[in-house]
Amino acid sequence: MRAVVLDQPGAELRVDPDFPDPVPAPGEVLVRVAACAINYLDVWVRKGLDRAGPFPHVCGSDVAGTVADTGRRVLVHPGISCGRCHRCRSGRDSICPGHKVLGVEIQGGYAELVAVPEGNLFDVPEGWSDEEAAAFPLTFVTAWHGLAGAVSPATDVLVWGATGGLGVAAVQVARALGARVAAATSDPAKADRLEAVGPTDVYAGTPEEVAGRVLGDIGGVDVVVDPLGGGVWEATRRVLRPGGLIASAGDTAGSTVPLDLPWLFLGERRIAGVYLGGVAEFHEVLGMARRGLLRPVVGAVVPLEDVARAHRMIEDRQHFGKVVLRVA
């Protein structure tokens, strides 16, 4: 099969026209990949994420396509776990000891075929393109995992990096749950497009500028969705009200932050790590999409052979929403 291959950590991605077809294990099926969205996680894998492999490795967590045997159109939940341990049985399969992510610890979707557990397959919502279907799984289930149960119509939410894949998903999920949402971007040129996603307010500028305006307008927020990390930490501290929650879902702008413990415990603030979400959560968030409450935003579609350019778009923050590889 044709695939984009990473021969070793830190190497350049290359197109291999004759990479071996995957062989499904018991309980798995073959999916013919039509489209695969790119996440910053793919960039980390390419650069040498320590848990990635095996090598030669195929990246790509967000897959849409058809079941090879039946032609059924599907999108794939990218988190694969044992399904038997107490964490899986309690719906916390994303922290199962054996949890793996498609395209990270196992071979992924930058290829014509991928083998996945049958229980990770979901029907594509009516009217969605392959590219939209591929743009949905990882970011929307992550946003749902971080926000469901934490927000309500009485909640003010700030989303950093709101023009990226996770940011767009978080804005939509928070609004669907009834929250007031302040969407922040560092690029004023993207502000008009961001308004179309549906936030209550859009803020463009540096983190410090955004924090000052949010404090002036609404006096702070109850929940901060943070896929960026160190680059927005001080601004997050300024705007988070007592009792508030930081949903930490990434570190693309810095992985180390200073933690002022009295600020944390005296204000009864919480920091929650957010990494994917379980299959049951995926079913819930996809159900909201089927009701028309959520829809992924595809900012660019790139041929599989042009994957290097697609990665540069992600790294240089040239994209809005998701960058998707067209495979077939």
C-alpha positions as CSV (number, residue, x, y, z in Angstrom):
1,M,0.0,0.0,0.0
2,R,1.0,3.7,-0.4
3,A,1.9,5.3,2.9
4,V,3.8,8.2,4.4
5,V,6.6,6.6,6.6
6,L,8.8,7.9,9.4
7,D,11.9,5.7,9.4
8,Q,13.2,6.8,12.8
9,P,12.6,9.6,15.3
10,G,13.6,13.0,13.9
11,A,13.8,11.8,10.3
12,E,11.9,13.3,7.4
13,L,8.6,11.9,6.3
14,R,8.8,10.0,3.0
15,V,6.2,8.4,0.7
16,D,6.6,4.6,0.4
17,P,4.5,3.2,-2.5
18,D,5.0,-0.4,-1.3
19,F,4.7,-0.3,2.5
20,P,3.3,-3.6,3.8
21,D,-0.5,-3.8,4.2
22,P,-1.6,-4.1,7.8
23,V,-2.8,-7.5,9.0
24,P,-5.9,-7.2,11.3
25,A,-5.6,-8.8,14.7
26,P,-8.6,-10.6,16.2
27,G,-11.4,-8.0,16.7
28,E,-9.9,-5.6,14.2
29,V,-11.0,-4.6,10.7
30,L,-9.3,-3.0,7.8
31,V,-10.3,0.5,6.9
32,R,-9.6,2.1,3.5
33,V,-8.5,5.5,4.4
34,A,-10.1,8.4,2.5
35,A,-8.8,11.2,4.6
36,C,-6.6,11.7,7.7
37,A,-6.5,15.0,9.6
38,I,-3.2,16.3,11.1
39,N,-2.7,17.1,14.7
40,Y,0.2,18.7,16.5
41,L,0.6,15.3,18.1
42,D,1.9,14.1,14.6
43,V,4.6,16.8,14.7
44,W,5.7,15.6,18.1
45,V,5.9,12.0,16.9
46,R,7.9,13.1,13.9
47,K,10.3,15.0,16.1
48,G,10.9,12.1,18.5
49,L,8.1,11.6,21.0
50,D,9.5,8.9,23.2
51,R,6.5,6.6,23.2
52,A,6.0,6.6,19.5
53,G,6.6,3.5,17.3
54,P,7.1,0.9,16.0
55,F,9.5,2.0,13.2
56,P,9.2,2.4,10.3
57,H,6.2,4.3,11.6
58,V,3.0,5.6,10.0
59,C,1.6,8.7,11.8
60,G,-2.0,9.9,11.8
61,S,-4.7,9.6,14.5
62,D,-7.7,11.1,12.8
63,V,-9.1,8.7,10.1
64,A,-12.2,8.6,7.9
65,G,-12.8,6.1,5.2
66,T,-14.7,2.9,4.4
67,V,-14.6,-0.6,5.9
68,A,-12.7,-2.7,3.3
69,D,-15.0,-5.6,3.4
70,T,-18.4,-3.8,3.4
71,G,-17.9,-0.2,2.1
72,R,-19.5,1.2,5.3
73,R,-18.4,4.9,5.7
74,V,-16.8,5.4,9.1
75,L,-14.7,7.7,11.3
76,V,-12.4,6.2,13.9
77,H,-12.1,6.9,17.6
78,P,-8.3,7.1,17.9
79,G,-7.9,5.8,21.5
80,I,-7.4,2.1,21.8
81,S,-7.5,0.4,25.2
82,C,-8.0,-3.0,26.7
83,G,-11.7,-2.7,27.5
84,R,-11.4,-5.0,30.5
85,C,-9.6,-3.1,33.4
86,H,-11.4,-1.1,36.0
87,R,-10.6,2.2,34.3
88,C,-12.1,1.0,31.0
89,R,-15.1,-0.4,32.8
90,S,-15.7,2.9,34.5
91,G,-15.5,4.9,31.2
92,R,-12.0,6.2,31.8
93,D,-10.4,4.2,29.0
94,S,-8.1,7.0,28.0
95,I,-6.0,6.3,31.2
96,C,-6.1,2.5,30.7
97,P,-2.6,1.1,31.4
98,G,-2.6,-0.3,27.9
99,H,-4.0,2.7,26.2
100,K,-2.6,3.5,22.8
101,V,-3.3,6.2,20.2
102,L,-3.6,5.5,16.5
103,G,-0.6,6.9,14.8
104,V,1.4,7.2,18.0
105,E,2.0,3.9,19.7
106,I,0.5,1.9,16.8
107,Q,0.5,2.4,13.0
108,G,-1.8,5.2,11.9
109,G,-3.7,6.8,9.0
110,Y,-1.1,8.4,6.7
111,A,-1.7,5.3,4.5
112,E,-4.2,3.7,2.2
113,L,-5.2,1.1,4.8
114,V,-5.3,0.9,8.6
115,A,-6.3,-1.8,11.0
116,V,-8.4,-0.7,14.0
117,P,-10.7,-2.4,16.5
118,E,-14.2,-2.8,15.3
119,G,-15.5,-1.1,18.4
120,N,-13.7,2.1,17.5
121,L,-15.7,2.6,14.3
122,F,-18.6,5.0,14.0
123,D,-20.8,5.9,11.1
124,V,-20.1,9.2,9.4
125,P,-22.9,11.8,10.1
126,E,-25.2,12.4,7.2
127,G,-24.0,15.1,4.8
128,W,-20.4,15.2,6.0
129,S,-17.5,14.9,3.6
130,D,-14.6,12.5,4.2
131,E,-12.4,15.5,5.2
132,E,-15.0,16.8,7.7
133,A,-15.3,13.3,9.2
134,A,-11.5,13.0,9.6
135,A,-11.4,16.5,11.2
136,F,-13.7,15.5,14.0
137,P,-12.4,12.6,16.3
138,L,-9.4,13.6,18.3
139,T,-10.1,17.3,18.9
140,F,-13.9,17.0,19.6
141,V,-13.6,14.1,22.0
142,T,-10.8,15.9,23.8
143,A,-12.9,19.1,24.1
144,W,-15.9,17.0,25.3
145,H,-13.7,15.2,27.8
146,G,-12.5,18.4,29.3
147,L,-15.7,20.4,29.3
148,A,-18.7,18.0,29.8
149,G,-19.7,18.2,33.4
150,A,-17.5,21.3,34.0
151,V,-19.6,24.0,32.2
152,S,-23.2,25.1,32.2
153,P,-25.2,28.2,31.0
154,A,-23.8,30.0,34.1
155,T,-20.2,29.4,33.1
156,D,-17.7,31.8,31.4
157,V,-15.1,30.0,29.4
158,L,-11.9,31.3,27.8
159,V,-10.4,29.2,24.9
160,W,-6.8,29.9,24.1
161,G,-5.6,29.1,20.6
162,A,-9.2,29.2,19.4
163,T,-8.4,29.0,15.7
164,G,-6.6,25.7,15.9
165,G,-8.3,22.3,15.7
166,L,-8.8,21.8,19.4
167,G,-9.7,25.5,19.9
168,V,-12.4,25.4,17.3
169,A,-13.8,22.2,18.9
170,A,-13.7,23.6,22.4
171,V,-15.5,26.8,21.3
172,Q,-18.3,24.8,19.7
173,V,-18.6,22.2,22.6
174,A,-18.7,24.9,25.3
175,R,-21.4,26.9,23.4
176,A,-23.4,23.7,22.8
177,L,-23.3,23.2,26.6
178,G,-24.7,26.7,27.1
179,A,-21.6,28.5,28.3
180,R,-20.5,32.0,27.4
181,V,-17.3,31.6,25.4
182,A,-14.4,34.1,24.9
183,A,-12.3,32.8,22.0
184,A,-8.7,34.1,21.9
185,T,-6.3,34.3,18.9
186,S,-2.9,35.9,18.5
187,D,-3.7,36.6,14.9
188,P,-6.1,39.5,14.2
189,A,-6.4,38.3,10.6
190,K,-8.2,35.2,11.8
191,A,-10.7,37.0,14.0
192,D,-13.5,37.3,11.4
193,R,-13.3,33.6,10.6
194,L,-13.3,32.8,14.3
195,E,-16.6,34.7,14.8
196,A,-18.3,32.4,12.4
197,V,-17.5,29.4,14.7
198,G,-19.9,30.9,17.2
199,P,-18.2,32.2,20.3
200,T,-19.8,34.9,22.4
201,D,-16.8,37.1,22.1
202,V,-13.6,37.1,20.1
203,Y,-10.3,38.6,21.4
204,A,-7.3,39.0,19.2
205,G,-3.9,40.0,20.6
206,T,-1.1,38.9,22.9
207,P,-2.1,36.8,25.9
208,E,-1.6,39.8,28.2
209,E,-3.8,42.0,26.0
210,V,-6.5,39.4,25.9
211,A,-6.4,38.9,29.6
212,G,-6.8,42.6,30.3
213,R,-9.7,42.9,28.0
214,V,-11.5,39.8,29.4
215,L,-11.0,41.2,32.9
216,G,-12.4,44.5,31.9
217,D,-15.4,43.1,30.0
218,I,-16.6,40.2,32.3
219,G,-14.3,40.2,35.3
220,G,-12.6,36.9,34.5
221,V,-13.7,33.4,33.6
222,D,-14.6,30.1,35.4
223,V,-12.9,27.7,32.9
224,V,-9.8,28.1,30.7
225,V,-9.2,25.7,27.9
226,D,-5.4,25.7,27.3
227,P,-3.8,23.8,24.5
228,L,-0.8,26.1,24.6
229,G,0.8,25.9,28.0
230,G,3.7,28.1,29.1
231,G,3.1,30.9,26.6
232,V,-0.3,31.8,28.2
233,W,0.2,30.6,31.8
234,E,0.5,34.1,33.4
235,A,-2.5,35.4,31.4
236,T,-4.5,32.4,32.5
237,R,-3.6,33.1,36.2
238,R,-4.8,36.6,35.8
239,V,-8.3,35.7,34.4
240,L,-9.2,32.5,36.3
241,R,-11.7,33.2,39.1
242,P,-11.6,31.5,42.5
243,G,-13.1,28.0,42.1
244,G,-12.1,28.0,38.5
245,L,-10.7,25.2,36.3
246,I,-7.8,25.0,33.9
247,A,-8.4,22.3,31.3
248,S,-4.8,21.7,30.2
249,A,-4.8,20.0,26.9
250,G,-1.4,20.7,25.3
251,D,2.0,22.5,25.5
252,T,2.7,23.8,22.0
253,A,3.8,27.1,23.5
254,G,5.8,25.7,26.5
255,S,5.8,22.6,28.7
256,T,7.0,24.1,32.0
257,V,5.1,26.7,34.1
258,P,5.6,28.2,37.5
259,L,2.9,27.2,40.0
260,D,2.0,29.5,42.8
261,L,0.5,27.1,45.3
262,P,-1.3,29.7,47.5
263,W,-3.0,31.0,44.3
264,L,-4.1,27.5,43.7
265,F,-5.3,26.3,47.1
266,L,-6.5,29.6,48.6
267,G,-8.6,30.2,45.6
268,E,-9.7,26.6,45.4
269,R,-8.7,26.5,41.7
270,R,-8.2,23.2,39.9
271,I,-5.9,22.1,37.0
272,A,-7.1,19.1,35.1
273,G,-5.1,17.3,32.5
274,V,-7.2,16.5,29.4
275,Y,-6.0,13.8,27.0
276,L,-8.5,12.4,24.6
277,G,-11.7,10.8,26.0
278,G,-13.2,7.4,26.0
279,V,-15.3,5.6,23.5
280,A,-18.5,6.3,25.5
281,E,-17.6,10.0,25.4
282,F,-17.0,9.8,21.7
283,H,-20.5,8.4,21.3
284,E,-21.9,11.3,23.2
285,V,-20.1,14.1,21.4
286,L,-20.8,12.5,18.0
287,G,-24.4,12.4,19.0
288,M,-24.4,16.1,19.4
289,A,-22.8,16.5,16.0
290,R,-25.6,14.3,14.5
291,R,-28.1,16.8,16.0
292,G,-26.4,19.6,14.2
293,L,-24.9,21.2,17.3
294,L,-21.2,20.6,16.3
295,R,-19.4,20.6,13.0
296,P,-15.7,20.4,12.3
297,V,-14.0,23.2,10.4
298,V,-11.6,22.1,7.6
299,G,-9.1,24.9,6.9
300,A,-7.1,23.1,4.2
301,V,-7.0,19.8,2.3
302,V,-3.6,18.6,1.1
303,P,-2.6,15.5,-0.9
304,L,-0.9,12.7,1.0
305,E,2.3,13.2,-1.0
306,D,2.4,16.8,0.2
307,V,2.5,15.9,3.9
308,A,5.6,17.9,4.6
309,R,3.9,21.1,3.6
310,A,0.9,20.2,5.7
311,H,3.2,19.7,8.8
312,R,4.8,23.1,8.1
313,M,1.3,24.7,8.1
314,I,0.6,23.3,11.5
315,E,4.0,24.3,12.9
316,D,3.8,27.8,11.5
317,R,0.2,28.2,12.6
318,Q,-0.9,29.1,9.1
319,H,-4.1,27.0,9.4
320,F,-7.6,27.7,10.7
321,G,-9.4,24.7,12.0
322,K,-8.0,21.4,10.7
323,V,-5.5,20.5,8.0
324,V,-6.5,17.3,6.3
325,L,-4.6,14.9,4.1
326,R,-6.5,13.5,1.2
327,V,-5.5,9.9,0.9
328,A,-7.9,8.4,-1.7
